Amino acid sequence: MTLEELKQQRTIIKKNISRIKTVIDASVKGEKPLSSADLKCRLGILESYFKQVLSIQSKIENLDAEDNGRADIEDSYCYINSQIQQQLSEDGHNTTFTDSSFAVSVPTNKLPRLKLPTFNGKYSDYKNFITSFKQIIDREHGLSNIEKFNHLLNCLQGHALETVKAFHVTNENYPKALERLKARYDNSTLIFLENITSLFDLPEVSKSNSDQLRSLR
């Protein structure tokens, strides 16, 4: 990827971060107050954007050692993060999020929060992953496609992540990324063969042990 393309990607993500800042500032001023659940969701999205833009910034610096964009990125992140944390603290829900621990809140306090699913490219896991992802993220009308795309990237690992990495993070590319995943992993034949192969990898049961038999079954 060229230096110009990297800077263009950085600009797009910085605009998304600025949009979050605008929303948070409005909440601080009392113009459009946000609930604790919404604040936590925005914080998780901010973490996602920050992780991506730092990765891009490092690539830019490898090509242009004089680039000084890192300070502005870090200042923006620290400011928005502190504003969100302050509001959460005032609401009595102070917490800190990282990408690995980000969870989506469900409507009722009686149920546990749902953690985002992960997928590393194992064919037999695809249907469970995509069903959970669509239920938790894709059907969430309060999220833009860019926000959904960032959640998708955070859920993917290994070969699955490589499958959609070529797409720029835009509203238009989010459904294309989902379709690319479906085209590659929603393959009944490969899922069947993977399940059959796994049967031959089952551990041997050396004796009539109820725990081992139960595990084998």
C-alpha positions in Angstrom: 0.0 0.0 0.0 1.4 3.4 -0.9 2.0 6.3 1.5 -0.9 8.3 -0.1 -3.3 5.4 0.4 -2.2 4.9 4.0 -2.7 8.6 4.7 -6.2 8.4 3.1 -7.1 5.6 5.4 -5.8 7.5 8.4 -7.9 10.5 7.4 -11.1 8.4 7.2 -10.6 6.8 10.6 -9.7 10.2 12.2 -13.0 11.6 10.8 -14.8 8.7 12.5 -13.0 9.5 15.8 -13.9 13.1 15.4 -17.6 12.1 14.9 -17.5 10.2 18.3 -15.9 13.3 19.9 -18.8 15.5 18.6 -21.3 13.0 20.1 -19.5 12.9 23.4 -19.1 16.7 23.6 -22.8 17.1 23.0 -23.5 14.6 25.8 -21.1 16.4 28.2 -22.9 19.7 27.5 -26.3 18.1 28.1 -27.5 18.7 24.6 -27.9 15.1 23.8 -27.2 13.0 26.9 -26.1 9.4 26.4 -27.0 6.4 28.6 -24.3 4.4 30.3 -24.8 1.6 27.8 -24.4 4.0 24.9 -21.3 5.5 26.4 -19.7 2.0 26.9 -20.5 1.1 23.3 -18.9 4.3 22.0 -15.9 3.6 24.2 -15.5 0.2 22.6 -15.8 1.6 19.1 -13.2 4.3 20.0 -10.8 1.6 21.1 -11.3 -0.2 17.8 -10.6 2.9 15.8 -7.6 3.8 17.9 -6.1 0.4 17.4 -6.5 0.6 13.6 -5.2 4.1 13.2 -2.1 3.4 15.3 -1.3 0.4 13.0 -1.7 2.6 10.0 0.3 5.4 11.6 3.2 3.0 12.2 3.2 2.0 8.5 3.2 5.7 7.5 6.2 6.4 9.8 8.1 3.5 8.2 7.6 5.3 4.8 7.9 8.8 6.1 9.9 9.3 9.2 9.0 13.0 9.3 5.3 12.4 9.7 4.0 13.9 12.9 0.4 12.6 13.0 0.8 10.3 16.0 0.6 13.1 18.6 -2.7 14.4 17.3 -4.2 10.8 17.2 -3.1 10.1 20.8 -4.4 13.5 22.1 -7.8 12.9 20.5 -8.0 9.4 21.9 -7.0 10.5 25.4 -9.4 13.4 25.4 -12.5 11.4 24.2 -11.6 8.5 26.5 -11.3 10.7 29.5 -14.7 12.4 28.8 -16.4 9.1 28.5 -14.8 7.7 31.6 -15.8 10.9 33.5 -19.5 10.5 32.5 -19.5 6.8 33.3 -18.0 7.7 36.7 -20.7 10.2 37.4 -23.3 7.6 36.5 -21.6 5.1 38.9 -20.5 2.8 36.1 -16.8 3.6 35.8 -15.1 1.0 33.6 -12.3 0.6 31.2 -12.6 -1.3 27.9 -10.1 -3.0 25.6 -10.7 -4.7 22.3 -10.4 -8.2 23.9 -12.9 -7.5 26.6 -15.5 -5.4 24.8 -19.0 -6.8 25.3 -22.3 -5.6 24.0 -25.0 -4.8 26.6 -28.4 -6.5 26.4 -31.6 -4.6 27.3 -32.2 -6.2 30.7 -29.9 -6.2 33.7 -31.1 -9.7 34.6 -29.1 -11.2 31.7 -25.3 -11.3 31.3 -23.7 -9.2 28.6 -23.0 -11.0 25.4 -19.3 -11.1 24.4 -18.6 -10.7 20.7 -17.9 -14.0 18.9 -14.6 -14.8 17.2 -13.8 -16.7 14.0 -10.3 -17.8 12.8 -11.3 -19.5 9.5 -12.4 -22.9 10.7 -15.2 -23.9 8.3 -17.2 -25.8 10.9 -17.3 -22.7 13.1 -18.5 -20.3 10.5 -22.3 -20.7 10.8 -22.3 -20.4 14.6 -20.0 -17.3 14.3 -22.1 -15.5 11.6 -25.4 -16.2 13.4 -24.1 -14.7 16.6 -22.4 -11.8 14.9 -25.5 -10.8 13.0 -27.7 -11.1 16.1 -25.4 -9.0 18.3 -23.9 -6.5 15.8 -25.4 -6.6 12.3 -29.0 -6.1 13.4 -28.1 -3.3 15.7 -29.7 -0.2 14.1 -27.8 2.2 16.3 -24.5 1.3 14.7 -23.3 2.6 11.3 -21.9 0.2 8.8 -18.4 1.5 9.5 -18.8 0.7 13.2 -20.2 -2.7 12.3 -17.2 -3.2 10.0 -14.8 -2.4 12.8 -16.5 -4.8 15.1 -16.3 -7.5 12.4 -12.5 -6.9 12.0 -12.1 -7.3 15.8 -13.9 -10.6 15.7 -11.9 -12.1 12.9 -8.5 -13.8 13.3 -5.9 -15.6 11.1 -7.1 -16.6 7.6 -10.6 -15.2 8.2 -9.1 -11.7 8.9 -6.9 -12.0 5.8 -10.1 -12.7 3.7 -11.5 -9.2 4.3 -8.4 -7.2 5.0 -8.2 -5.9 1.5 -11.4 -3.9 1.9 -11.1 -0.3 3.1 -13.2 0.4 6.2 -16.2 2.2 4.6 -20.0 2.0 4.8 -20.1 0.5 1.3 -17.5 -2.2 1.9 -19.1 -3.7 5.1 -21.7 -5.8 3.2 -19.1 -6.7 0.7 -16.9 -8.0 3.5 -19.7 -10.1 4.9 -20.4 -11.5 1.4 -16.7 -12.4 0.9 -16.7 -14.3 4.2 -19.9 -16.1 3.1 -18.5 -17.0 -0.3 -15.4 -18.5 1.3 -16.6 -20.2 4.4 -20.3 -21.0 3.8 -19.4 -24.2 2.0 -21.4 -27.3 3.0 -18.9 -29.7 1.4 -15.9 -28.3 3.1 -17.7 -28.1 6.4 -18.8 -31.8 6.1 -15.2 -32.9 5.2 -13.8 -30.9 8.1 -16.2 -32.6 10.5 -15.4 -36.0 9.1 -11.7 -35.3 9.5 -12.2 -34.3 13.1 -13.6 -37.8 13.9 -10.3 -39.4 13.0 -8.5 -37.0 15.4 -10.6 -38.1 18.5 -8.4 -39.4 21.3 -8.4 -43.1 22.1 -10.3 -44.3 25.1 -7.8 -46.7 26.8 -10.3 -48.2 29.3 -14.0 -48.0 30.3 -13.9 -44.7 32.0 -17.2 -42.8 32.2 -15.5 -39.4 31.9 -13.5 -40.3 28.8 -16.5 -42.0 27.2 -18.6 -39.0 27.8 -15.9 -36.7 26.4 -15.6 -39.0 23.3 -19.3 -38.9 22.7 
